[in-house]
Amino acid sequence: MEGLLTRCRALPALATCSHQLSGNVPHRFHHRTPGRGERLVLSRMFQPQNLREDQVLSLEGRSGDLTCKSQRLMLQVGLIHPASSGCYHLLPYTVRAMEKLVRLIDQAMQAIGGQKVNMPSLSPAELWRATNRWDLMGKELLRLRDRHGKEYCLGPTHEEAITALVASQKTLSYKQLPFLLYQVTRKFRDEPRPRFGLLRGREFYMKDMYTFDCSPEAARQTYHLVCGAYDSLFHRLGLRCVKVQADVGSIGGTMSHEFQLPVDIGEDRLAICPSCNFAANMETLGSAQTNCPACQGPLTETKGIEVGHTFYLGTKYSSIFNAQFTNVHGRPSLAEMGCYGLGVTRILAAAIEVLSTEDCIRWPGLLAPYQVCLIPPKKGSKEEVATELTAHLYDHITEAVPQLHGEVLLDDRTHLTIGNRLKDANKFGYPFVIIVGRRALDDPAHFEVWCQNTGEVVFLTREGVLELLSQVQVV
């Protein structure tokens, strides 16, 4: 890789561009892809934003509501569109990014034995009354009645439902455990003051896993296994996440940790010890606590966005719903449980919050909706004769680099200058932008390649482009 960049006269620091290409090779998944001879073009994308015609979205009259960078950027480039207070339409680019994140989560959860399920969003009130959470959750629980007067809630979490499901299986044996059952679904919470776009809304996507073990020791092993999977997932995404001790809250249990992305707009206050591995949410410490309880060193305070939460539940729910299994002695025993959440839409927004500039979105490389954006010459320009090279390059990339089939987008708005389209591409955050400009007229043709996540630029021949892109990892 470094040899290629040297041969192609890269800018001095361009070798750092290869950093985002390294890492584990994930499972390849081909999203909806064009057939042979078809190309994905920007003008046909349903992306209702004003950048399409090189206009700036007016934020006048809304500036008071746009309280964080990710919300402002996602609205401005058309990743989301307001539906109602705390609810957003997720538009095509965002859905593509979210589907990639879900595939990464599936890989992480299934690698440790997770089995995917899907439970109803409508949860009967009697399940929640059995655990006293119908009243405990208060106004945040969205409640409704059907035509027969039966009460339900729109589930913010599914401890009751999954435990009742497992309890209905009357012949479970210790040999079948542990069960690690998870889903990725919409959740609902009647937030008193929704804000920060996808970071705190009334409707959101979550991955929630529920585990069932045959002993406290086994349950704790599972707990650490899932926490390790979370650490690996965030590392793969290139996000610096801190695992902190947390309060069990309304979910309950005897042990809880949050996974926090440190950022100034975070709503959680964190205490971190720079001398050891101790970290905690400030709500778990006394107000007078200034020294680390582990090493007595001074604590540093910061803010964070919670993107994951884990709980060791013990038998809190299994005892209520009688979720039992037959133990090694042939006697019935209550399952030891844990629950583990990841905020899917929140991770997307939080990643944009911590990685982006004030004006331009930057994605974790694996989550970028499209990996490559091709910009052909402006119609009527001196370089227009090179337009055909753009189509040929598009086809060569998708044929020679199979993992990029369906990941290359052509900005066909040739009534706009290359500079204006490059500005748009920079805002959208495609990891690689390839310009067919003046140097495409050279012999051999050279293409201007922008590595968006580092801001570096290099001129490459077609062969150089293919060699560079062959190392891009997709999920």
C-alpha positions as CSV (number, residue, x, y, z in Angstrom):
1,M,0.0,0.0,0.0
2,E,2.7,2.5,1.0
3,G,4.7,1.6,-2.1
4,L,1.7,2.3,-4.3
5,L,1.1,5.7,-2.7
6,T,4.8,6.6,-3.1
7,R,4.8,5.6,-6.8
8,C,1.7,7.7,-7.3
9,R,3.3,10.8,-5.7
10,A,0.9,11.1,-2.8
11,L,1.0,14.0,-0.4
12,P,3.5,13.3,2.4
13,A,0.9,12.2,4.9
14,L,-1.3,10.2,2.6
15,A,-0.1,6.9,4.1
16,T,-2.5,7.6,7.0
17,C,-5.3,7.1,4.5
18,S,-4.6,3.4,4.6
19,H,-5.5,3.3,8.3
20,Q,-9.2,3.2,7.6
21,L,-8.7,0.4,5.2
22,S,-7.1,-1.9,7.8
23,G,-8.8,-4.2,10.3
24,N,-10.8,-7.3,10.4
25,V,-12.3,-8.5,7.1
26,P,-16.1,-8.5,7.7
27,H,-18.7,-10.6,6.0
28,R,-19.5,-9.2,2.6
29,F,-23.1,-8.3,2.0
30,H,-24.4,-6.9,-1.3
31,H,-27.1,-4.3,-0.6
32,R,-29.6,-3.6,-3.4
33,T,-27.2,-3.3,-6.3
34,P,-27.6,-2.2,-9.9
35,G,-27.6,-4.7,-12.7
36,R,-24.9,-4.8,-15.3
37,G,-24.9,-1.6,-17.4
38,E,-26.9,0.2,-14.7
39,R,-25.3,2.8,-12.4
40,L,-26.3,4.4,-9.1
41,V,-26.7,8.1,-9.8
42,L,-27.2,10.9,-7.3
43,S,-30.0,12.6,-9.2
44,R,-32.3,9.7,-8.6
45,M,-31.7,9.4,-4.9
46,F,-34.6,10.3,-2.6
47,Q,-32.7,12.7,-0.5
48,P,-34.8,15.8,0.0
49,Q,-32.1,18.3,0.8
50,N,-31.2,21.6,-0.8
51,L,-27.6,20.6,-1.6
52,R,-29.0,18.9,-4.7
53,E,-29.1,22.3,-6.4
54,D,-26.1,23.8,-4.4
55,Q,-28.2,25.8,-2.1
56,V,-27.7,26.2,1.7
57,L,-30.5,25.0,3.9
58,S,-31.8,28.0,5.9
59,L,-31.7,27.4,9.6
60,E,-33.3,30.7,10.5
61,G,-36.1,30.3,13.0
62,R,-34.9,26.8,13.9
63,S,-31.5,27.6,15.4
64,G,-32.9,27.3,18.9
65,D,-34.0,23.7,18.2
66,L,-30.7,22.6,16.6
67,T,-28.8,22.1,19.7
68,C,-26.1,19.7,18.6
69,K,-23.8,19.2,15.5
70,S,-25.1,15.8,14.5
71,Q,-28.8,17.0,14.5
72,R,-27.9,20.1,12.4
73,L,-25.8,18.1,9.9
74,M,-28.2,15.2,9.5
75,L,-31.1,17.7,8.8
76,Q,-29.0,19.8,6.5
77,V,-27.8,17.0,4.1
78,G,-31.1,15.1,4.3
79,L,-30.2,12.1,6.4
80,I,-33.3,12.6,8.5
81,H,-36.5,14.6,8.2
82,P,-38.8,15.7,11.2
83,A,-42.1,13.7,11.4
84,S,-43.3,14.9,14.8
85,S,-41.7,15.9,18.2
86,G,-39.0,13.3,18.9
87,C,-39.8,11.3,15.7
88,Y,-37.9,11.4,12.4
89,H,-38.1,9.9,9.0
90,L,-34.9,8.0,8.4
91,L,-34.0,8.7,4.7
92,P,-32.1,6.3,2.3
93,Y,-28.5,7.2,3.3
94,T,-29.3,6.8,7.0
95,V,-31.1,3.5,6.4
96,R,-28.1,2.1,4.5
97,A,-25.8,3.2,7.3
98,M,-28.1,1.7,9.9
99,E,-28.4,-1.6,8.0
100,K,-24.6,-1.8,7.9
101,L,-24.5,-1.2,11.7
102,V,-27.1,-3.9,12.3
103,R,-25.0,-6.4,10.2
104,L,-22.0,-5.5,12.4
105,I,-24.1,-6.0,15.5
106,D,-25.4,-9.3,14.2
107,Q,-21.8,-10.5,13.6
108,A,-20.8,-9.5,17.1
109,M,-23.8,-11.1,18.8
110,Q,-23.8,-14.3,16.8
111,A,-20.1,-14.7,17.3
112,I,-20.7,-15.2,21.0
113,G,-23.8,-17.5,20.5
114,G,-26.6,-14.9,20.1
115,Q,-29.8,-16.0,18.5
116,K,-32.0,-13.4,16.8
117,V,-35.7,-13.1,17.7
118,N,-38.3,-10.5,17.1
119,M,-40.9,-9.6,19.7
120,P,-44.1,-7.5,19.3
121,S,-43.8,-3.8,20.1
122,L,-47.3,-4.0,21.7
123,S,-46.8,-5.5,25.2
124,P,-49.7,-6.5,27.4
125,A,-50.2,-4.4,30.6
126,E,-50.5,-7.5,32.7
127,L,-46.8,-8.5,32.1
128,W,-45.7,-5.0,33.2
129,R,-48.0,-5.1,36.2
130,A,-46.5,-8.4,37.3
131,T,-43.2,-6.7,37.7
132,N,-44.7,-3.4,39.1
133,R,-43.1,-1.5,36.2
134,W,-46.5,-0.4,34.8
135,D,-46.6,2.1,37.6
136,L,-42.8,2.5,38.1
137,M,-42.1,3.6,34.6
138,G,-44.5,6.5,35.0
139,K,-45.3,8.9,32.1
140,E,-42.4,7.6,29.9
141,L,-44.4,4.5,29.1
142,L,-46.6,5.0,26.1
143,R,-49.9,3.3,26.9
144,L,-53.0,2.5,24.8
145,R,-56.2,0.4,24.8
146,D,-57.5,-1.7,22.0
147,R,-61.2,-1.7,21.0
148,H,-61.9,-4.3,23.7
149,G,-60.5,-2.1,26.4
150,K,-57.3,-4.3,26.8
151,E,-54.3,-2.2,27.9
152,Y,-50.9,-2.3,26.3
153,C,-47.7,-0.3,26.2
154,L,-45.4,0.3,23.3
155,G,-42.3,-1.4,24.6
156,P,-39.3,0.7,25.6
157,T,-37.6,-2.6,26.6
158,H,-38.6,-6.3,26.6
159,E,-37.6,-8.0,29.9
160,E,-41.1,-9.0,30.7
161,A,-41.9,-10.3,27.2
162,I,-38.8,-12.4,26.8
163,T,-39.0,-13.9,30.3
164,A,-42.6,-14.9,29.8
165,L,-41.6,-16.4,26.4
166,V,-38.8,-18.5,28.0
167,A,-41.1,-19.5,30.9
168,S,-43.6,-20.9,28.4
169,Q,-41.0,-23.5,27.4
170,K,-41.7,-26.1,30.2
171,T,-39.0,-28.7,29.3
172,L,-35.8,-26.7,29.3
173,S,-32.7,-28.4,30.5
174,Y,-29.4,-27.0,31.9
175,K,-27.8,-28.7,28.8
176,Q,-29.5,-26.1,26.6
177,L,-28.3,-23.1,28.5
178,P,-27.0,-20.4,28.1
179,F,-29.6,-18.8,25.8
180,L,-28.5,-15.4,24.4
181,L,-31.6,-14.1,22.7
182,Y,-31.5,-10.7,21.0
183,Q,-33.5,-8.5,18.6
184,V,-33.1,-5.2,16.8
185,T,-36.4,-3.3,16.9
186,R,-38.1,0.0,17.3
187,K,-38.5,1.2,20.9
188,F,-40.7,3.9,22.3
189,R,-40.4,6.3,25.2
190,D,-42.5,9.3,25.9
191,E,-39.7,11.7,26.4
192,P,-40.8,14.9,28.3
193,R,-38.4,17.0,26.2
194,P,-37.0,15.3,23.0
195,R,-33.9,16.9,21.7
196,F,-30.6,16.3,19.9
197,G,-32.2,14.7,16.9
198,L,-31.7,10.9,17.0
199,L,-29.8,11.1,20.3
200,R,-32.9,11.5,22.4
201,G,-36.2,10.8,20.8
202,R,-39.6,9.2,21.3
203,E,-39.0,6.4,18.8
204,F,-35.7,4.8,18.1
205,Y,-34.0,1.6,17.2
206,M,-32.3,-0.6,19.8
207,K,-30.5,-3.9,19.9
208,D,-31.6,-5.6,23.1
209,M,-30.2,-9.0,24.2
210,Y,-31.5,-11.2,27.1
211,T,-29.5,-14.0,28.5
212,F,-30.5,-17.1,30.5
213,D,-27.9,-19.0,32.5
214,C,-27.9,-22.0,34.9
215,S,-25.9,-20.4,37.7
216,P,-24.7,-17.0,38.9
217,E,-21.1,-17.9,38.0
218,A,-22.2,-18.8,34.4
219,A,-24.3,-15.6,34.2
220,R,-21.3,-13.4,35.2
221,Q,-19.2,-15.2,32.5
222,T,-21.9,-14.3,30.0
223,Y,-22.0,-10.8,31.2
224,H,-18.2,-10.3,30.7
225,L,-18.5,-12.1,27.3
226,V,-21.1,-9.6,26.0
227,C,-19.2,-6.6,27.4
228,G,-16.2,-7.8,25.5
229,A,-18.2,-8.1,22.4
230,Y,-19.3,-4.5,22.8
231,D,-15.7,-3.3,23.3
232,S,-14.7,-5.1,20.1
233,L,-17.7,-3.6,18.2
234,F,-16.8,0.0,19.1
235,H,-13.1,-0.7,18.4
236,R,-14.1,-1.9,14.9
237,L,-16.1,1.3,14.4
238,G,-13.1,3.4,15.4
239,L,-15.1,4.9,18.3
240,R,-13.4,5.5,21.7
241,C,-16.0,4.2,24.1
242,V,-15.6,4.1,27.9
243,K,-17.2,1.4,30.0
244,V,-18.4,3.0,33.3
245,Q,-20.2,1.7,36.4
246,A,-23.8,2.7,36.3
247,D,-27.1,2.7,38.3
248,V,-29.5,-0.2,37.6
249,G,-32.5,2.2,37.4
250,S,-35.9,0.9,36.7
251,I,-34.6,-2.3,35.0
252,G,-33.1,-3.5,38.2
253,G,-30.5,-6.2,39.0
254,T,-27.3,-6.1,41.0
255,M,-24.7,-4.9,38.5
256,S,-24.8,-2.4,35.6
257,H,-22.4,-0.7,33.2
258,E,-22.8,1.9,30.5
259,F,-20.8,2.3,27.4
260,Q,-20.2,6.0,26.9
261,L,-18.8,8.1,24.1
262,P,-17.1,11.2,25.7
263,V,-18.4,14.3,24.1
264,D,-19.2,17.8,25.3
265,I,-23.0,17.7,24.6
266,G,-23.4,14.4,26.5
267,E,-26.1,14.4,29.1
268,D,-24.3,12.0,31.5
269,R,-21.5,13.2,33.8
270,L,-18.7,10.7,34.1
271,A,-15.9,10.3,36.6
272,I,-12.7,8.7,35.1
273,C,-9.5,7.9,36.9
274,P,-6.4,8.5,34.7
275,S,-4.3,6.3,36.9
276,C,-6.3,3.1,36.7
277,N,-9.2,1.6,34.8
278,F,-12.0,2.9,37.1
279,A,-14.8,4.9,35.5
280,A,-18.3,5.5,36.7
281,N,-21.4,7.6,36.1
282,M,-21.4,10.4,38.6
283,E,-24.9,9.4,39.7
284,T,-23.4,6.3,41.3
285,L,-20.9,8.3,43.4
286,G,-21.6,10.6,46.3
287,S,-21.5,14.3,45.5
288,A,-18.4,14.7,47.7
289,Q,-16.5,11.9,46.0
290,T,-13.3,13.4,44.4
291,N,-10.9,10.5,44.7
292,C,-11.0,7.2,42.9
293,P,-12.3,4.4,45.3
294,A,-10.0,1.9,43.7
295,C,-6.6,3.7,43.8
296,Q,-7.4,6.9,45.7
297,G,-6.1,9.0,42.8
298,P,-7.9,12.1,41.7
299,L,-11.0,11.7,39.4
300,T,-11.4,13.6,36.1
301,E,-14.9,14.6,35.2
302,T,-16.2,14.6,31.6
303,K,-19.5,14.3,29.7
304,G,-20.7,11.4,27.6
305,I,-23.4,10.0,25.4
306,E,-24.7,6.6,26.5
307,V,-24.6,4.2,23.5
308,G,-24.8,0.9,25.3
309,H,-26.0,-0.5,28.7
310,T,-25.6,-3.9,30.4
311,F,-27.4,-5.3,33.4
312,Y,-26.9,-8.4,35.5
313,L,-30.5,-9.2,36.6
314,G,-30.1,-12.4,38.6
315,T,-33.6,-13.9,39.2
316,K,-35.5,-10.6,39.4
317,Y,-37.7,-11.5,36.4
318,S,-37.3,-15.2,36.2
319,S,-38.8,-15.6,39.7
320,I,-41.8,-13.5,38.8
321,F,-42.6,-15.4,35.6
322,N,-41.3,-18.8,36.8
323,A,-38.7,-19.1,34.0
324,Q,-37.2,-22.4,35.1
325,F,-34.9,-25.2,33.7
326,T,-34.1,-28.6,35.0
327,N,-30.7,-28.6,36.7
328,V,-28.0,-31.3,36.8
329,H,-29.8,-32.9,39.7
330,G,-33.0,-33.1,37.9
331,R,-34.7,-30.4,39.9
332,P,-36.3,-27.2,38.7
333,S,-34.1,-24.1,39.0
334,L,-34.7,-20.4,38.2
335,A,-32.7,-19.0,35.3
336,E,-30.1,-16.4,36.0
337,M,-30.6,-13.5,33.6
338,G,-28.8,-10.5,32.1
339,C,-29.9,-7.8,29.6
340,Y,-27.8,-5.8,27.2
341,G,-28.8,-2.8,25.1
342,L,-27.2,-0.9,22.2
343,G,-28.8,2.2,20.9
344,V,-28.6,1.6,17.1
345,T,-29.9,5.0,15.9
346,R,-28.1,6.7,18.8
347,I,-24.8,5.1,17.8
348,L,-25.2,6.6,14.3
349,A,-25.9,10.1,15.5
350,A,-23.2,9.9,18.3
351,A,-20.6,8.7,15.7
352,I,-21.4,11.7,13.5
353,E,-21.3,14.0,16.6
354,V,-17.8,12.9,17.6
355,L,-16.2,12.4,14.1
356,S,-17.6,15.2,12.0
357,T,-16.4,18.7,11.5
358,E,-18.8,21.6,12.0
359,D,-19.7,21.7,8.3
360,C,-19.1,18.1,7.0
361,I,-20.3,14.7,8.1
362,R,-17.7,12.0,8.7
363,W,-18.7,8.4,9.2
364,P,-17.0,5.4,10.7
365,G,-15.6,3.8,7.5
366,L,-17.7,0.7,7.8
367,L,-20.9,2.6,8.1
368,A,-20.6,5.1,5.3
369,P,-23.8,4.8,3.1
370,Y,-21.6,4.7,0.0
371,Q,-17.9,4.2,-0.1
372,V,-17.1,6.0,-3.4
373,C,-18.5,9.0,-5.1
374,L,-17.5,9.7,-8.7
375,I,-17.6,13.2,-10.1
376,P,-17.5,13.6,-13.9
377,P,-16.6,16.8,-15.7
378,K,-19.1,19.7,-15.9
379,K,-21.2,19.8,-19.1
380,G,-19.8,22.3,-21.6
381,S,-16.3,22.4,-19.9
382,K,-13.0,21.7,-21.6
383,E,-12.8,18.4,-19.7
384,E,-16.2,17.2,-21.0
385,V,-14.5,15.0,-23.5
386,A,-13.4,12.9,-20.5
387,T,-17.0,12.2,-19.4
388,E,-16.9,8.7,-21.0
389,L,-13.9,7.8,-18.8
390,T,-16.2,8.3,-15.7
391,A,-18.6,5.6,-16.9
392,H,-15.7,3.3,-17.8
393,L,-14.0,3.9,-14.4
394,Y,-17.4,3.2,-12.6
395,D,-17.7,-0.2,-14.4
396,H,-14.0,-1.1,-13.8
397,I,-14.4,-0.4,-10.1
398,T,-17.5,-2.5,-9.6
399,E,-16.1,-5.4,-11.7
400,A,-12.6,-5.5,-10.4
401,V,-13.5,-4.7,-6.7
402,P,-16.5,-7.0,-6.0
403,Q,-17.1,-5.8,-2.5
404,L,-17.8,-2.3,-3.9
405,H,-20.6,-3.5,-6.1
406,G,-23.5,-1.2,-5.0
407,E,-21.2,1.0,-3.0
408,V,-20.2,3.4,-5.8
409,L,-22.4,6.5,-6.5
410,L,-22.1,8.7,-9.6
411,D,-22.8,12.4,-9.1
412,D,-24.5,13.0,-12.5
413,R,-25.5,16.6,-11.8
414,T,-23.2,17.8,-14.6
415,H,-24.9,21.2,-14.8
416,L,-22.9,22.0,-11.6
417,T,-19.2,22.7,-11.4
418,I,-16.8,20.0,-10.1
419,G,-16.1,22.4,-7.2
420,N,-19.7,22.6,-6.1
421,R,-20.2,18.9,-6.3
422,L,-16.9,18.3,-4.4
423,K,-18.3,20.6,-1.7
424,D,-21.4,18.5,-1.5
425,A,-19.5,15.2,-1.5
426,N,-17.4,16.6,1.4
427,K,-20.6,17.4,3.3
428,F,-22.0,13.9,2.8
429,G,-18.8,12.3,3.9
430,Y,-18.2,9.6,1.3
431,P,-14.9,8.0,2.3
432,F,-13.5,8.3,-1.2
433,V,-14.3,10.9,-3.8
434,I,-12.9,10.5,-7.3
435,I,-12.8,13.5,-9.7
436,V,-12.6,13.1,-13.4
437,G,-11.0,16.5,-14.1
438,R,-8.3,18.2,-16.1
439,R,-5.7,15.4,-15.5
440,A,-8.1,12.8,-16.9
441,L,-7.0,14.2,-20.3
442,D,-3.4,13.1,-19.7
443,D,-1.9,10.0,-21.3
444,P,-2.4,7.9,-19.3
445,A,-5.4,9.4,-17.6
446,H,-5.0,10.4,-13.9
447,F,-7.9,10.7,-11.5
448,E,-8.0,13.0,-8.5
449,V,-8.8,10.9,-5.4
450,W,-9.8,12.4,-2.1
451,C,-9.5,10.4,1.1
452,Q,-12.3,12.2,2.9
453,N,-11.6,11.0,6.4
454,T,-8.1,12.5,6.3
455,G,-8.5,15.3,3.8
456,E,-5.6,14.0,1.7
457,V,-5.5,13.9,-2.1
458,V,-3.6,11.9,-4.7
459,F,-3.6,11.6,-8.5
460,L,-3.8,8.0,-9.6
461,T,-4.1,6.1,-12.8
462,R,-7.0,3.7,-13.3
463,E,-4.9,0.8,-12.1
464,G,-3.8,2.8,-9.0
465,V,-7.5,3.6,-8.2
466,L,-8.4,0.0,-8.4
467,E,-5.4,-1.1,-6.2
468,L,-6.3,1.5,-3.6
469,L,-10.0,0.7,-3.5
470,S,-9.4,-3.1,-3.4
471,Q,-8.3,-2.6,0.2
472,V,-11.5,-1.0,1.3
473,Q,-13.5,-3.0,3.9
474,V,-17.2,-3.2,3.6
475,V,-19.8,-5.0,5.7
